[in-house]
Amino acid sequence: MACGGIAHAQDNDAENIRGASTGPTTAPGFDHPWDTIHLKDVKPADNMYPVLQRPEQDKAAAEKLSKLGKKPNIFIFLMDDTGFSDPGFTGGGVVVGNATPSMDKYANEGLFLTSAYSTPSCSPTRSTIHTGQNPLHHGILRPPMYGESGGLDGAITMPMLLKEQGYFTQGVGKWHMGENKGSMPQNVGYDDYLGFLGVSDMYTEWRDIYFNPEVALSPSRFKMMQEDAFNHHEVHCTPADKDNCESGRLIDLNYIKDLDQHWLKVSLDFLDGRKDNDQPFLLYHATRGCHFDNYPPDEYAGKSAARTVFSDCMVEMDDIFGAIMKKLEETGKLDNTLVLFLGGDNGPECEVPPHGRTMFRGCKGSAWEGGVRSSAFAYWKGMIEPRKSDGLFDYADILPTVLHLAGVPGAQLADKFPKDRYVDGVDQASFLIADDGQSNRRSRPYTLNQYFAGIRVDEFKYIWTGELQNSVVQKGDWGGFSGSLFTDTGGAIMFNLYASPQEDVSIGVRHIPMMVPVMSAAADYMKELMKYPPQFKIGFLSNNPPMYNLAPEARKAMQKVFEERGLGRANP
């Protein structure tokens, strides 16, 4: 070729990793076992979220379960306001000044769920765990405060259904799903519950002159709070009294720091009492820590390397979890107990430092990954193969999963719910139990307050509603409950969460082949919301009903549009 002349392609150009210089790739590539975007999911029943069909996996799990000969115990350990990156097994721990050896040990010996999802705030998450529904369907859109009614009144709950299967149901710790009669623990399925009905700061913030001097230093305002219509005490709730819980010790600044240690003793005593009892049980242990305000007990003050009250709390939570696991082993129950460690009921509360950490964008109160991605794992000695999976797991999946293990698998669960009640959870029993199990969930909707805000399929997250940062209040904040929302976009905001875990690079326009099936999954769930409309039991004044909460006539018109024209294209 002459210098400066035009270069001509050779007829037999060497192929590169992407294949020939023209035409499609000839490289073999990889199909990862957790990829699901090309698969079809099927609804087990009309009022249940669709599930991926994995017959070989189901068979393998069933064979393992058949050898047990008895129903497993269920232990759920739920922490409060902790972020994805707080424990060591997610990259935190020693790195952030709060070692978590017990959490790390059992995470490494269990199934680390790297894409486990809560909701953006605590009460909606707790209600999701208990009902198998996301907030749009159980109707608790934000936390009830200072004696407000909750939304579990009339709900079908996990402890109710487990009792039907012969379980004893024990709850310990934070409730925060309403103080009205119908929402109290003994009226939604618990045989015994000891804890408090509210949330940590309800008992402390108005007493502390540092946080709320306008109340704490005003005798009349302080008296107003003392007389406010919420239960100021630790409570003990049993079905013997359907109308009230027995009030125990007053929760003040002196007692708040000792609550988690007291609740630990309650759980340990419960397990000691079950040592020679073969009746299966549910132990739901919901910690006070590490929700603000954190007042570490004397033996933990400054114990963390970080020496902040939050990190001191994390060290205490690790010891508490380790102590309960040790007691399960000492009482001979560990081999027959499914342990679900839920490292947060939402993301870290970044509006109230010192707070938790997350590698993702956003915090509590948002539908960014930082607000809803939780550190979580499942452990069952001898039954769950140690591994990590990025398969989708929603907290709504807990109810159908444990009910499967209790004897109500798959579509049979639909018979336990009224036909007009939608179950957002997916039965993940075979995912957990099969040695190389993959998630049975193809897609995961995001909710934010009253909105269906987005959806994830594989590593792709498509959103149209979210939190605006640097708005309304301080610049540089994470939004949270003080932020404002966007509800209108150009329609092509999609993130690859592997390439952009901070959700700051949209790939929608360039990756339309992936965007179209993700949009179709969103359309499918929108149709479900049209058929099973969202509930509104508790929310903010700003929570105006969106499209799918319209009057029945308008909703019928929208349904007709979906039926005649559809939205996007059908899933494979």
C-alpha positions in Angstrom: 0.0 0.0 0.0 1.4 3.4 -1.0 2.1 5.8 1.8 -0.9 8.0 2.3 -3.1 5.9 0.2 -6.4 4.3 1.1 -6.2 1.2 3.2 -8.2 -1.7 1.7 -9.5 -4.5 3.9 -8.1 -7.9 3.2 -10.4 -10.7 2.2 -9.4 -12.8 5.2 -9.0 -10.3 8.0 -8.3 -12.0 11.3 -11.2 -12.2 13.6 -11.0 -10.4 17.0 -12.8 -11.1 20.2 -16.0 -9.5 18.8 -16.0 -11.6 15.7 -15.5 -10.6 12.1 -14.9 -7.0 11.2 -18.4 -6.9 9.8 -21.4 -8.9 10.7 -22.4 -10.5 14.1 -20.0 -11.8 16.6 -18.6 -15.3 16.3 -17.2 -15.5 19.8 -19.0 -18.1 21.9 -19.8 -15.8 24.8 -21.4 -17.0 28.1 -24.9 -17.7 29.3 -24.8 -17.2 33.0 -27.2 -19.5 35.0 -28.8 -16.5 36.7 -29.7 -14.7 33.5 -33.5 -14.6 33.2 -34.5 -11.9 30.7 -34.9 -14.4 28.0 -37.1 -16.7 30.1 -40.9 -16.8 30.6 -42.4 -16.6 34.1 -45.8 -18.0 34.9 -48.4 -17.0 37.5 -49.1 -19.9 39.9 -52.6 -18.4 40.4 -54.3 -15.3 39.1 -53.6 -13.3 42.3 -50.0 -14.3 42.6 -46.8 -12.8 41.1 -45.3 -14.8 38.2 -42.6 -17.4 38.9 -39.9 -18.9 36.7 -40.3 -22.6 35.9 -37.4 -24.6 37.2 -38.6 -28.3 37.4 -35.2 -29.9 37.9 -34.4 -27.4 40.7 -37.8 -28.0 42.3 -37.1 -31.8 42.2 -33.7 -31.5 43.7 -35.0 -29.3 46.6 -38.0 -31.6 47.2 -35.6 -34.6 47.5 -33.6 -32.9 50.1 -36.6 -31.7 52.1 -38.2 -35.2 52.0 -35.4 -36.6 54.1 -36.1 -34.3 57.0 -39.3 -35.9 58.1 -40.4 -32.7 60.0 -41.2 -29.1 59.5 -38.3 -26.6 60.0 -38.2 -23.9 62.6 -38.0 -20.3 61.2 -35.7 -17.7 62.7 -35.9 -14.2 61.2 -33.4 -11.6 62.4 -34.2 -8.1 61.2 -32.0 -5.1 61.9 -33.1 -1.5 61.7 -31.7 1.3 59.5 -28.4 -0.5 58.7 -26.9 -0.1 55.2 -25.8 -2.7 52.7 -22.1 -1.9 53.4 -22.2 -2.1 57.2 -21.5 -5.8 57.8 -18.1 -7.4 57.0 -19.5 -9.9 54.5 -20.6 -7.1 52.2 -17.3 -5.3 52.4 -17.9 -3.3 55.5 -17.2 -4.6 59.0 -13.5 -4.0 59.9 -13.2 -1.6 56.9 -15.7 0.8 58.3 -14.7 0.4 62.0 -17.3 -2.2 63.2 -16.2 -5.8 63.0 -19.1 -8.3 62.5 -17.5 -11.7 62.9 -20.7 -13.6 63.7 -22.6 -12.2 60.8 -19.7 -12.9 58.5 -19.3 -16.5 59.7 -22.9 -17.5 58.9 -23.1 -15.5 55.7 -20.0 -17.3 54.5 -21.6 -20.7 55.5 -25.0 -19.8 53.9 -26.4 -18.3 50.8 -25.4 -14.6 50.5 -28.3 -12.9 48.7 -26.5 -10.0 47.0 -29.7 -8.7 45.4 -32.1 -8.8 48.4 -34.6 -6.0 48.5 -36.6 -4.3 51.3 -38.8 -1.3 50.7 -37.7 2.4 51.2 -38.7 2.6 54.9 -39.3 0.4 57.9 -43.0 -0.1 58.5 -43.7 -0.8 54.8 -40.9 -3.4 54.9 -42.1 -5.1 58.1 -45.6 -5.3 56.6 -44.2 -6.8 53.4 -42.4 -9.5 55.4 -45.6 -10.3 57.3 -48.1 -10.2 54.4 -46.1 -11.2 51.3 -47.3 -8.0 49.6 -45.4 -4.9 48.6 -46.6 -1.5 49.9 -48.9 -0.8 47.0 -51.0 -3.9 48.0 -50.8 -3.9 51.8 -51.3 -0.1 51.9 -48.8 0.9 54.6 -46.9 3.5 52.5 -44.8 5.1 55.4 -44.2 4.5 59.1 -47.0 5.2 61.5 -45.9 7.6 64.2 -46.9 8.4 67.8 -49.9 6.0 68.2 -51.2 6.2 64.6 -53.2 3.2 63.3 -51.4 0.7 61.2 -52.6 -1.4 58.3 -52.4 -5.0 59.4 -56.0 -5.0 60.5 -57.7 -7.6 58.3 -54.4 -8.8 56.7 -53.5 -12.4 56.1 -50.1 -12.7 57.8 -47.2 -15.1 58.0 -47.6 -15.9 61.7 -51.4 -16.6 61.1 -50.6 -19.0 58.3 -47.8 -20.7 60.2 -50.1 -21.2 63.2 -52.5 -23.1 60.9 -49.6 -25.4 60.1 -48.9 -26.2 63.7 -46.2 -23.6 64.5 -45.8 -21.6 67.8 -45.2 -18.0 66.8 -42.9 -15.9 69.0 -42.1 -12.2 68.3 -39.5 -10.1 70.0 -38.5 -6.5 69.6 -39.7 -3.6 67.4 -43.2 -3.8 66.0 -44.0 -0.5 64.3 -47.0 -1.7 62.3 -49.6 0.2 64.2 -51.0 0.4 67.7 -54.7 0.1 66.8 -56.3 -3.1 68.1 -56.5 -4.9 64.8 -52.8 -4.3 64.0 -51.4 -5.4 67.4 -49.2 -8.6 67.4 -51.6 -10.9 69.2 -54.4 -10.1 66.6 -52.3 -10.9 63.6 -51.0 -14.3 64.5 -48.5 -14.1 67.3 -48.8 -16.5 70.3 -46.5 -14.2 72.2 -44.8 -10.9 71.5 -42.5 -8.8 73.8 -41.1 -5.5 72.5 -42.3 -2.0 71.8 -45.1 -1.0 69.4 -43.4 2.1 68.0 -39.9 3.1 66.8 -36.8 4.0 68.8 -36.8 7.8 68.3 -40.5 8.0 69.4 -39.3 7.3 72.9 -36.1 9.4 72.9 -36.1 12.4 70.6 -38.4 14.6 72.6 -36.6 13.8 75.8 -33.1 14.7 74.5 -32.2 18.4 74.9 -29.6 18.0 72.2 -32.0 16.8 69.5 -35.2 18.6 70.5 -34.6 21.4 73.0 -37.8 23.1 71.9 -39.6 20.2 73.6 -37.2 18.8 76.2 -36.7 22.3 77.8 -40.4 23.3 77.7 -42.4 21.9 80.6 -45.7 22.3 78.8 -44.5 20.7 75.5 -42.8 17.9 77.4 -46.0 17.2 79.3 -47.9 17.2 76.0 -45.6 14.4 74.8 -45.9 12.5 78.0 -49.6 12.5 77.6 -49.6 11.8 73.9 -51.8 8.8 72.8 -49.1 6.3 72.1 -47.8 3.5 74.3 -44.7 4.8 76.1 -43.8 1.4 77.5 -42.4 -1.9 76.6 -45.3 -4.3 76.0 -46.1 -8.0 76.3 -48.9 -9.1 74.0 -50.7 -12.4 74.0 -54.0 -13.7 72.6 -55.4 -13.9 76.1 -56.1 -10.1 75.8 -57.2 -9.1 72.3 -57.9 -5.5 73.3 -54.6 -4.5 74.9 -51.0 -5.4 75.5 -49.7 -5.5 79.0 -47.5 -2.4 79.6 -44.1 -3.0 81.2 -41.2 -0.7 81.9 -41.3 3.0 80.7 -38.9 3.5 77.8 -36.9 6.5 78.6 -33.3 7.6 77.9 -32.1 5.3 80.7 -33.8 2.2 79.5 -33.6 2.6 75.7 -29.9 1.7 75.8 -30.6 -1.7 77.4 -33.6 -2.7 75.3 -31.7 -4.9 72.8 -29.9 -6.8 75.6 -33.3 -7.4 77.3 -34.8 -8.6 74.1 -31.8 -10.9 73.6 -32.6 -12.5 76.9 -36.2 -12.9 75.9 -35.2 -14.8 72.7 -32.6 -16.9 74.6 -35.2 -17.8 77.2 -37.7 -18.7 74.5 -35.2 -21.1 72.9 -34.3 -22.7 76.2 -38.0 -23.3 76.7 -38.3 -25.0 73.3 -35.3 -27.4 73.9 -37.4 -30.5 74.6 -40.4 -29.4 72.5 -40.7 -30.7 69.0 -43.4 -28.2 67.9 -42.0 -26.1 65.1 -41.7 -22.4 65.8 -41.3 -19.0 64.3 -38.9 -16.7 66.1 -39.1 -13.2 64.7 -36.5 -11.0 66.4 -36.5 -7.4 65.3 -33.8 -5.3 66.9 -34.1 -1.7 68.1 -30.6 -1.0 66.8 -29.4 0.6 64.8 -32.2 3.1 64.3 -31.6 6.6 65.6 -31.2 7.5 68.4 -28.5 5.1 69.4 -27.4 5.1 73.0 -25.1 2.2 73.4 -25.1 0.3 76.7 -22.1 0.9 78.9 -20.3 -2.3 77.8 -20.5 -1.2 74.2 -19.8 2.5 74.4 -16.6 3.0 72.3 -16.2 -0.7 71.7 -16.1 -0.3 67.9 -13.0 0.9 66.2 -14.9 3.8 64.7 -16.1 4.8 68.2 -19.4 6.2 66.9 -22.7 5.3 68.5 -23.8 3.7 65.2 -20.7 1.5 64.9 -20.9 0.6 68.6 -24.5 -0.5 67.9 -23.4 -2.6 64.9 -20.9 -4.4 67.2 -23.7 -5.0 69.7 -26.0 -6.3 67.0 -23.3 -8.8 65.8 -22.9 -10.1 69.4 -26.7 -10.5 69.7 -27.1 -12.4 66.5 -24.1 -14.6 67.4 -25.6 -15.3 70.9 -29.0 -16.4 69.4 -27.2 -18.7 66.8 -25.1 -20.2 69.6 -28.3 -20.9 71.7 -30.0 -22.5 68.7 -27.0 -24.9 68.5 -26.9 -25.5 72.3 -30.6 -26.4 72.3 -30.2 -28.8 69.3 -32.4 -26.7 67.1 -29.9 -25.3 64.6 -29.9 -28.3 62.3 -33.6 -27.9 61.7 -33.9 -24.1 61.6 -34.0 -21.9 58.5 -32.2 -18.6 59.5 -33.1 -15.5 57.5 -30.7 -12.7 58.3 -32.1 -9.4 57.1 -29.5 -6.7 57.5 -31.9 -3.8 57.2 -35.5 -2.8 56.8 -34.4 -0.1 54.4 -31.2 1.7 53.6 -29.2 3.8 56.0 -30.9 6.9 57.5 -28.5 9.5 55.9 -30.4 12.4 57.2 -29.5 11.6 60.8 -25.7 11.1 61.3 -23.8 9.1 62.4 -25.5 6.5 60.1 -25.0 3.4 58.2 -23.2 3.0 54.9 -24.0 1.7 51.4 -22.0 1.4 48.2 -25.1 2.3 46.3 -26.8 5.6 45.4 -29.4 6.9 47.8 -30.5 6.1 51.4 -33.6 5.4 53.4 -36.7 6.9 52.0 -35.7 6.4 48.3 -36.0 3.8 45.7 -32.4 4.1 44.6 -30.5 0.9 45.3 -29.0 2.5 48.5 -32.5 2.8 49.9 -33.7 -0.7 49.3 -30.7 -3.1 48.7 -30.1 -5.0 51.9 -27.3 -7.2 53.3 -29.1 -10.5 53.6 -28.4 -14.2 53.7 -30.1 -17.5 54.3 -28.5 -20.2 56.5 -29.6 -23.7 57.2 -27.0 -26.1 58.5 -26.6 -29.1 56.2 -29.4 -27.9 53.9 -28.3 -24.7 52.2 -25.1 -25.0 50.2 -22.6 -22.1 51.0 -22.6 -19.8 48.0 -23.4 -16.3 46.7 -26.2 -15.4 44.3 -27.2 -12.2 42.6 -30.6 -13.7 41.9 -33.5 -11.4 42.8 -35.0 -11.8 46.2 -37.7 -9.6 47.6 -38.7 -9.5 51.3 -42.2 -10.3 50.0 -40.8 -13.7 49.0 -40.3 -14.6 52.7 -43.9 -15.5 53.3 -44.4 -17.9 50.4 -41.0 -19.4 50.9 -41.5 -20.3 54.6 -45.1 -21.4 53.9 -43.7 -23.8 51.3 -41.4 -25.3 54.0 -44.3 -25.4 56.4 -46.4 -27.4 54.0 -48.2 -24.9 51.7 -46.1 -24.8 48.5 -46.6 -22.7 45.4 -50.1 -22.2 44.1 -51.6 -23.8 47.2 -50.9 -20.5 49.0 -53.5 -18.7 46.8 -56.2 -20.7 48.6 -55.2 -19.0 51.9 -55.9 -15.5 50.5 -59.2 -13.9 49.4 -59.4 -13.9 45.6 -59.1 -10.1 45.5 -55.9 -10.1 47.5 -52.7 -10.0 45.5 -49.5 -11.8 46.7 -46.4 -10.1 45.4 -44.0 -12.7 46.9 -42.5 -15.6 45.0 -41.8 -19.0 46.5 -38.0 -19.2 46.7 -37.8 -22.5 48.6 -36.0 -24.4 45.7 -33.7 -21.4 45.2 -32.5 -21.7 48.8 -32.4 -25.5 49.1 -31.2 -26.8 45.8 -27.4 -27.0 45.9 -27.0 -24.8 42.8 -30.4 -23.2 43.0 -31.2 -20.0 41.1 -33.8 -17.4 41.9 -37.4 -18.1 40.9 -38.0 -14.4 40.5 -37.6 -12.9 37.0 -38.5 -9.3 37.9 -38.7 -7.1 40.9 -40.9 -3.9 41.1 -39.7 -0.9 43.0 -42.3 1.2 45.0 -41.8 4.6 46.4 -44.6 6.0 48.6 -47.8 5.6 46.5 -45.9 5.0 43.2 -44.9 2.0 41.2 -41.5 3.5 40.5 -39.5 1.1 38.5 -38.6 -2.5 37.8 -35.5 -4.7 37.6 -34.8 -7.7 35.4 -31.4 -9.3 35.6 -28.9 -6.4 36.0 -31.2 -3.9 34.3 -33.2 -1.4 36.3 -35.8 0.8 34.5 -37.2 3.7 36.4 -39.6 6.5 35.9 -40.2 7.8 39.5 -37.5 8.5 42.1 -35.9 10.9 44.6 -34.3 14.1 43.5 -31.2 14.9 45.4 -29.9 18.5 46.1 -33.6 19.7 46.2 -35.8 21.6 48.6 -33.3 21.5 51.5 -29.6 21.1 51.9 -27.5 20.7 48.8 -25.5 17.5 48.8 -27.9 15.5 50.8 -29.3 12.1 49.8 -33.0 13.2 49.7 -34.7 10.7 51.9 -37.9 11.9 53.5 -36.8 15.5 53.0 -36.3 15.2 49.3 -38.7 15.7 46.4 -39.8 13.3 43.7 -39.6 13.2 40.0 -42.5 11.4 38.3 -41.9 12.4 34.6 -38.9 11.3 32.6 -38.0 11.0 28.9 -39.0 7.4 29.2 -35.6 5.8 28.6 -33.8 5.9 32.0 -32.3 2.4 32.5 -29.2 1.4 34.4 -26.9 -1.6 34.2 -26.4 -2.1 37.9 -23.2 -4.0 37.3 -21.6 -1.2 35.3 -23.3 1.6 37.2 -24.2 0.6 40.8 -24.4 4.3 41.6 -27.2 4.7 39.0 -25.5 7.7 37.3 -25.2 6.5 33.7 -28.4 5.7 31.8 -28.0 3.2 29.0 -31.6 3.0 27.9 -31.2 4.7 24.4 -28.1 2.6 23.5 -29.4 -0.7 24.9 -32.9 -0.9 23.5 -32.8 -4.7 22.9 -32.6 -5.1 26.7 -34.9 -2.1 27.5 -37.9 -3.5 25.6 -38.3 -6.7 27.6 -37.8 -4.8 30.8 -40.5 -2.3 29.8 -42.7 -5.2 29.0 -42.2 -6.6 32.5 -43.2 -3.2 33.8 -46.3 -3.2 31.7 -47.3 -6.7 33.0 -47.1 -5.5 36.6 -49.1 -2.3 35.7 -51.8 -4.6 34.4 -51.8 -6.4 37.8 -52.2 -3.1 39.6 -55.1 -2.3 37.4 -56.7 -5.6 38.3 -55.7 -5.6 41.9 -55.7 -1.9 42.8 -53.3 -0.4 45.4 -54.5 0.1 48.9 -54.0 3.4 50.9 -54.0 2.8 54.6 -51.3 5.1 55.8 -49.3 7.6 53.8 -48.2 11.3 53.6 -50.6 14.1 52.8 -48.7 14.5 49.5 -49.5 10.9 48.5 -52.1 11.7 45.8 -53.5 8.6 44.1 -51.7 8.0 40.8 -53.2 6.6 37.6 -54.1 3.1 38.9 -56.0 4.6 41.9 -58.4 6.4 39.7 -62.2 6.2 40.1 -63.6 2.8 38.8 -64.9 4.3 35.6 -61.5 5.7 34.7 -59.8 2.5 35.7 -62.0 0.5 33.4 -61.1 2.8 30.6 -57.4 2.4 31.2 -57.9 -1.4 31.4 -59.6 -1.3 28.0 -56.6 0.5 26.6 -54.3 -2.2 28.0 -56.4 -5.0 26.6 -56.8 -3.5 23.1 -53.4 -2.0 22.5 -51.1 -3.4 25.2 -47.9 -1.6 26.3 -44.6 -2.6 24.9 -44.6 -6.2 23.8 -45.5 -9.5 25.3 -42.8 -11.2 27.3 -41.2 -14.3 25.8 
